[in-house]
Amino acid sequence: MLLLIFRGIFIIVIVAVVVGYISSDAISQYTTEDGEVKYLSDEIRRANFNAILWCGLGLALTVFLVDIFTPKKRLGALAGVFFALLVGLFLTWGLAQVLDLLNEIHRLGLTAIALTAIKSVMGICICYLVISIVMRTKDDVRFVIPYVEFAKQTKGMRPLVLDTSAIIDGRIADLCQSKLFDAPLIVPRFVLNELQLIADSADKLKRNRGRRGLDILNKMQSNSVIEVEIDDSMIPEVEEVKGVDQKLVMFSKACNGRLATTDYNLSKVAQVREVDVVNINDLANSLKVIALPGETMEVKIIKAGEEIEQGIGYLDDGTMVVVEGARNKIGRQLLISITSSLQTSAGKMIFGKFEGFVQETNGNARRRLQKRPAATHSSRDDKN
């Protein structure tokens, strides 16, 4: 949105400058050293008019089209903005000298006001192009000049470099959608090429996996919450190695990123090469439910539940435990058997049934289990 506003301002400024110079009296008259005002001939006036109009609008249109159709690059250092503006001003000064030289050699007949107008429009166009490129870039600034380099300074979370297996797996999209990872996702060009090769495979299983990966990648790109970049940069140390896995390790190391994958062997190789790895499978294991059906646990009943005979307790981490048959046991420490568990975006819930009481002995800290009393028989059954 900010870039669109900037483009609109650029168009308004260009039109205002061109119209201002065309409509001014300086285009048709000039002042001599004696202070006498003289009018230019129609031919010179027409030449100045055409020069200002077509040079101004032509330069503006050319720069605007270059800005729109230039592939997006990722830059993000404020120092690069000022450096680029200095370069833009230097180029403007150099082109202004060339314009004066052409006017003298070829005798174009352009007056000082026409030359000033062309130089003004040229300077605006160059400044617009430089600022527009910088505004469309966020991550890296690197100008290779002898003995000078503006290197990337990473702030916040480092980018995640996606492996083919992580894209096909698909869980990375859900993790980013939940904003667990507040870092940009980078897909190197060679990973995208590998996905395409898998999608074009003669093996039906591989072909389906490749198409699934491309669909997931397209879904992440169209999601406004997830920031995905297809990186086309040619890094020499990455191009020197062979194999996608080796390229991924070198690329992650070069861009100071973390490698996201589900490949166990690739994770180990990356760790040996001192590259941080986010293994989706390890992350899933760390988030799995700790309570499984059939297991037993101890919980203290705090309050009555919504349903009949239900009691509510909480674990140390705040997990709610719903116990059947514990409504009249508020304040007691119970032993329950887990029947099911539920994981939602609001939290985790465990469901169980009452098995017995857990009481502290007075003599030591051991717990003594008091089983649930068995069902009593009627007097008629006892006689029998």
N, C-alpha and C positions, 0 to 999 in steps of 0.2 A: 504494500500500500504506500509506504514512504517513497519507494522508487517511482511509482506512478505519479505521485505528487511532484517529485523532483523533475520528471520528464515534462509534465505540464508546465511547470515554471520555466524550464528551458525553452519550450516553444514560445511562450508568451514573451520572454526576454528577447529572443531572436527576432520575432516579428516586430517588437517595439523598437529595437535598435535599427533594423532595416528601414522601417517606415519613418523613423525619426530622421535618419540621414537623407532619405529620398525627398522628404517634404521640406527640408531645411533650405534656406536661401543660399547656403554655401555651395550647393551643387551647381548653381547657375551663375554665380558671381564670385569675384575674388577681390582682395584689397591690395593695391600696390604699396611700395615702400613709402610713397608720398601720402598715403592715406586716401587715395582716390579709388572709388569702387567702380570696377569694370565688369561687364557682363560677358560670359563665355558664349562662344558660337553654339548654334543648335547642334552641330555635329559633336563637339566636345561634351556638351551637356547630355546628349543622348548616350554617349559612350560612358560617362560617369554613372548615369542612371542605370544602364544595363549592367555595368560592372558591380555596382553595389547590390542590385536586385538579384542577379543570377549567381554571383559569388556567395552572397549571404545565404540565400535559400538553398543553393546547391551544396554548400558546405554543411549546412544544418541538416539537410536531408540525408547526406552521405553518412555523417556521424551518427544520426539517429538510427539508420538502418544497420550500421556496424554494431551499435550498442544492442539492438534487439536480437540480431542473428548471431552474435558472438557467443560461443559456448560459455556457460557459467564456470567461473573459477572460484575456489574457496580461499579467501584471504580474510584476515581478521586482526591486524595490528594497526593501531592508530598512527604509529610512526611511519608506516608505509603510506598513509594518506598524505602526510606532509611531504614526504620524499617524492611521491608521485606528482604532487602539485608543483614542486620545484622543477621537476623534469618537464612538466607541461609548460610552465612559464619560460623555461629555457628554449624549448622547441618553438614556442610562439615567437620569441625574440629572433631565433634563427630564421624561421620562415618569413618574418617581417623583413629581414635584411635581403632575403632572396627575392621577395616581392618588389622591393625598391630597385634592386639590380635589374630585374626583368623589365620594369617600367622605363628605366633609363636606356637599356640596350636596345630593346625592341620599339622604343618610342610609342608606347601605348597611349600616351596623352592623358593619363590619369592624374587628376589634381590631388592636392594634399588631403582634401576632405574625403575623396574617394578612397585613397590609400588608407586613411585612418579608419574609415568604415570597414574596409575589408579586413584590416588587422584586428579590429575590435571583434568582428564576427568570428574570425579565425581563433582568437584567444578564448572566446566564450565556448566555441565548439570543443577545443582541446581540453579546457577545464571540465566541461560536462562529461566528455568521454572518460577522463581520468577518474572523476568522482563516481560516475556510474559503475565503472568496473570495481572500484573499491567497495561500494555499497552492496554489490552483489557477491562479495566474498567475505568470509568470516574466519577461516581457520588458520591460514598460513600466509606469511609474507616473506618472500625470499628474493632479493635482487642480487644477482651475481655481478659484482663489480670488483676489480682488483683490490684485494685486501679488505674488502667491506662485504659483510653479509648480514642481512636482517633475518635472523632465525626465528622459528616459531617458539612462542612462549605459551605453554599449555596452562589454561586456567580451569579450575573445577575438574569435573570428571573427564578422563581421557577417552578418546573415541573407541568404539568397539569395532574391530575388524571381523566381518562375518565370514565364516567358512562355509563351503558348500553344504556340509552336513547340517550345520546350524540353520541354514535357510530352508532346506528340505524338511527338517524336523518341525519347524513352524512355531514352536513354543516361544521363540524369541520375540515374535510379533505380539503375543499376549503379554509378555513381560514388559515390553516397551509401552504397550497400550495402557497398562496399569501404572505407568510412570515409575516402575521400579528402577529402570535405568534412565537417568537424565543426561545421557550422552549421545552424541551423533553416531549413527551407524555408517560404516564405510564398507562398500563392496568393491574390491579391486576389479579391474577389467578382466584379469585372467580368471577370476572366480566366476564372473558372468559368462565368460567363454566356455568354462567347464560345464556350467549348468546347461548351456545350449547344446554342447556335445552330448550330454546325458539325455537331454530331451529328444535328440535326433537319433538315439541309439536304436539298433535293430531289436534289442531285447525289450520286450513289452514292459517288464517290471522296472527296468532302468528308465525307459521312456516315460512311464507314469510318474516316477520319482522326480525326474527332471522337469516335467511340466508342472508338477506340484510346487517345486521350488520357484519356478518363474512366476506362477500365480501368486504365491505368498510374497515374493519380492515386489510384484506390481501392487499388491494390496497394501504393503507397508509404504510404498511411495505415494499412494493416493491418500494415505491417512495423514491428516494435518498434525496429529500429536507426535508422530514418529518422523524423525529427521534422518533421511537416507540419502547417501551420496554415492554415485558411481564414480570411482576414482580412475581417471585415465592417465595419471602422471607416470612418466617413464623414469624410474629411479635406477641409476646404473647398477648399484649393488643387488637390486632385485632381479634385473634382467640378466645378470651374469649367471645366476643359479638356475637349475632345471628342476622341474616338478612343481606342482601347485602347492604342495605342503611346504616345501623349502621356500618358495616365493612368499607364502603367507607369513612364515616366521620372520623372514627378512623385511617384509613390508611392515609388519607390526612393529618391529624394532626401529625401523627408519622413521615412522610417523609417531613414535612414542604412544602407541595404542595398545589395547588389550585384545587378545584373540578370543573370539567367541566360537565354540565348536562343541560337537558331541563325540568327536573322534578321540578315543582314549590314547592311542599311540601318538597322535599329533600333539595332544596335551603334554605328554611326557617329553617329546622332543623340544617343544616350546619352552618348557620349564628348564631343560638343560641349557638352552640358549638364552636363559634369563629373560624370557618374555612372559608377561603376566597373562594368565589364561582364565577365561570364564567358561567352565564346563557346564553346559545346561543340565546334564544328568546329575552332576554333583549338587547343583543348585536345587534340583527337584528332590533329591534325597534329603537335603537339609530342611525342606519345607513339608515333607510328608507327615502325616498324622502319627503321633506317637502312640496312640491307643488303638489296639486292634480288637475286633470282636473275640470274645472268649477269655480275654485277660481280666485280671482282677486289680482293683485299686482301692485305696482308702480315701474317703471324702467326708467332710463334715456338712451336714444338712443345715442350711441357713434359713430357708423359707419354704413355704408351700408353693407348688407349681400351679399352672393354670388348669391342668386336667385333674380328674379325681385320682387320689392316692399318689400323686406325684410330689416329690420333694426336690428342692434345688440346692445344689452346692457348687463350690468354685474351687478350682485348683490354684496353686501358687501363682501361675502365670495369668490368671483371670479367666481361664476356660470354664464355661458353664457346664455343669454336669446335672442331667435330669435323671432322677432315680425313681423307678416304679416301686410302689409300696412303701414309700418313705415319707408320706405326708404327715404322719403322726410321730415322726422321729426327729423333729426339729431340735437342733442343738446337740445331737448325738453324732459320734464318729462311727461311720458305717463301712463295712466291707461290701463292695459291689462287684458284679461281673458285667463287663461291657458287652452290650448287645449291638451297638452301631455308633458311628461317629459321622458328623456332618461338617464339611468345610465350606464356608461361604465368604463373600467379600466383607461381610460384617464381622466375621470371626469364626471360631471353632466351637462346636457343641458335641458333647459326649452323652450318649444315652446308656443307661444300665439298669440293673434290677438288684434289689436288696438281697444280700446273702447272709449277713450277720452283723453283730456289733463288735467294735474294737474299743477296748477299755484299757486305761493305764493302771498297772498294779502299783500298790503303795510302796512295795519294797524295792523295786528297781524300775528301770526305764523300759522293760520289755512289755510288749503288747500281748494281751490275752484275748483270743477270739471267742466270743460268745455266740454260738450258732443260733440260728433262728429256731424257735421251739417247734418241735414236730407237732403234727395235727393230733389232737386228743380224740380218743375213742369214747363212744357213749358207754354208759353203764351196762346196756344190754349186750354190747360187743364184748365187754370184759367178762361177763358171766359166761358167754359162750366160749 
